[in-house]
């Protein structure tokens, strides 16, 4: 059934339900009368409810086929049964769908590292929203770091005597390690980077610059040495 037929079906079901609610409550009973010698059977006479109140009288309208009277007598009960079956099928389908959603939610929770197996759908949704916010924050940090590494300026060498290396050399991946640490990824420390930082600090310390000024007769105290 396509989307255009579904509203028509629901509308028809609503019309049937409304008509049944307005009709005399069942069960109904068929009362027989007027024995037919040729057919050796009785003609339907009237339909009454459980209290004996008349629903339909066939006595003045000629012969009524027994099968038709049988359908009219049971129509209310049968229609209510069918409506109840439709509701049951819809309910079972909804329950099955909810179970599938729960299973998918549990599997998604395992993928992103959160246990939601013993929580309601509402709590699962809240947990997923919190996880999504965290993932978005981590994504922004990663993008910020990648943009820095993608910037060609950070690969250019400096002219200052105190800072001759390009920023990418001085960084040696430290920015990436810091970001990974912030988002919970364990990385090994860069011992080479730490050693280079110590050497650079010792090489360009104020004490050494002053010493070189005295030996070579140049002014390095400002951070730039002119030979």
N, C-alpha and C positions, 0 to 999 in steps of 0.2 A: 504494500500500500504506500502510495507516494504522499508527499506533504500536503497536496491539495485535497486528497481524500480524507485525511485524518480529521480535520475540523468538521467535515460533513458527517463522519461516523460519530464523533463525540456529540454533535448536535442531535443526531437521530437517537442516540442512547439517552440523552437528556429528555427528549420528547417522550420516549417510551416510559421512562421513569416517572415523569410528571403525570402522564395519563394513568399509570397504575396507582399512583398515590391518591389520585382523585376518585378512582373507581371504588366500588364496594369491596371491602377486604374479603379475602377468601378464607378457607376453601369454599368453592361452589359445588353444588350438587345438581345432577340432572334428574328430573322427575319424569317418569314415563307414564303414558296413558294411551287411550284409543288403540285397542288391539286390532291388528291387521290380519284377517284370516288368511288372505292369499300369501302374505309374506311370513306368516306365523311369528309375528313380533309385535312389540309395542311402538307407538309413535312417541317421540319426545313431546312432553307437555310444557314444562317450564324449567327454568334454572333458579335455584334458591341458594341463599348463603347458609352459613352454619346455624344461624338463628331462625331459619325458616322463612326469611323475608324474600320476596320475589325479586329476582334479578331480570329475568326475561320470560315472557309468556308466548308460547307457540300455538296456543289453542285457536286463535282466530286467524292465523295466517296460512292455513293449509298444511299439507304434509311437509315436514322438515326432515331432511336426511339425517339419519342417526349419527353418521360420522361427522357431519358438520356441527351437530349439537354437542358432540363429544369434544370437539376442538374448542368451541365457544366456552364450554363449561370449564375446561382446564387451561384456557389461554392465560389467565391471570397468574396462576401458580407456575406455569411453565416459563412465562416471561420473567417472573421474579427469579426463578432458578437460573436462567441464562444471564441475567444481570449480575447475580451473585458470582457466577462462574467468571464473568468478565473481570469483576473486581478482584477475585482470587488470582487470576492469571496476571493481572497488572501488578498485584502485590508481590507475587512470586518472582516476576520479572524484575521488579525494583529491588527485592532482597538479593537476587542473584547479581544484579548490577552493583549494589553496594558491597557485596562480598568481593567482587572483582576489583573494585576501587580500593578496598582495604588491602588486598593482596598486592596490588601495584604500589600502593603507598608504602607498604612494608619493604618491598624490594627496592624502592627508591631510597628509603631511609638507610638501607644497608649500603647502597652505592655512595651516599654522601656522608656516611659515618655517624648516623644518629639512630637510636633505637626507639621506634614508635610502635612496636608490635603489640603492646598492651595498652594503648591509648585509643581514645575515641577519634572519629574522623575530624571533629572540630579541633582536638588537641594536635592531631597529625598536621592539620593545615597551619596551625600557629607555629609548630616546630619547623615546618618547611619554610614558612615566611621568614623566620629568624635566620635560618640557614641561607636562604637566598640573599638576605641583606648582607650577611657576612661574606658570601661569595662575591657579591658586587663590590664590597669594600676591597677585598683582596684583588679583584680584577683591576680596580682603579689604581692600586699601588703597583701592580705589575705593568700596567700601561705607562704609568709615570716613569718607572725605571727603564722600560724599553725606549721611551722617547728620549731619555737622556743619552742612552747608548747609541741611538740613531742620529743624534745631533752631530754633524760634522765638525762643529766648532770645538767639541771636546776632544778631537783628535789632532788639533793644531798645537804646536809647541809654543810655549810662552817665551817672552823676551827677558823676563826678569831673571836676574842672577840667582835670586832666592827660589825661583820656581821655573826651571828650565824645561821640565818634562811636560808633555801634554796631559790634560786632566784624565784621559783614559788610562794613561800609564800610572799616574798617581793613584787612581781608583783601583786598578787591578782586580776588578770584580767585586769590590767591597760593597758597593751600592746594591748589587744583586744579592749578595749574601745577607745584607741587612733586611731587605724586603722579604726574602725567603724566611728569615728568622721571624719576622713579624707575622707572617701568615702560617707559622707553625711547621715549617720545613726545616729539618735538621741538616746543617751543612758543616763540613770540616773547616776549621779556621785556616786562613791563608798565612802560613808562617813566613813565606817569602815576602808577602806584602808587609807584614809586621817588621821584618828585618830591614826592608828598604826604607820604611818610615823612620826607623831608629837611625839608620845611616844618614838619611837626609837631614834629620834634626841635628845630628852631630856635625855634619859637614857644613851646614849653614848656621851654626850657633853664633850668637853675637861675640862670644869670646874668640872664636876662630877667625871671624871676620876682622876683628880689631887686630889680631895677631898678624894676619896677612897684610893689613894696611901698613903695619910698621915694617914688615920685612920687605915688601915690594914697593913701598912708597906710593900706594894707591889708596883711594878712598872707597872702602867696601862697606862702611857702616850704614850707608843709606840703602843697602840692598843691591846696588849695581856697582860693579868694579870696572873701572876704565883702565885698560892696559895700554 
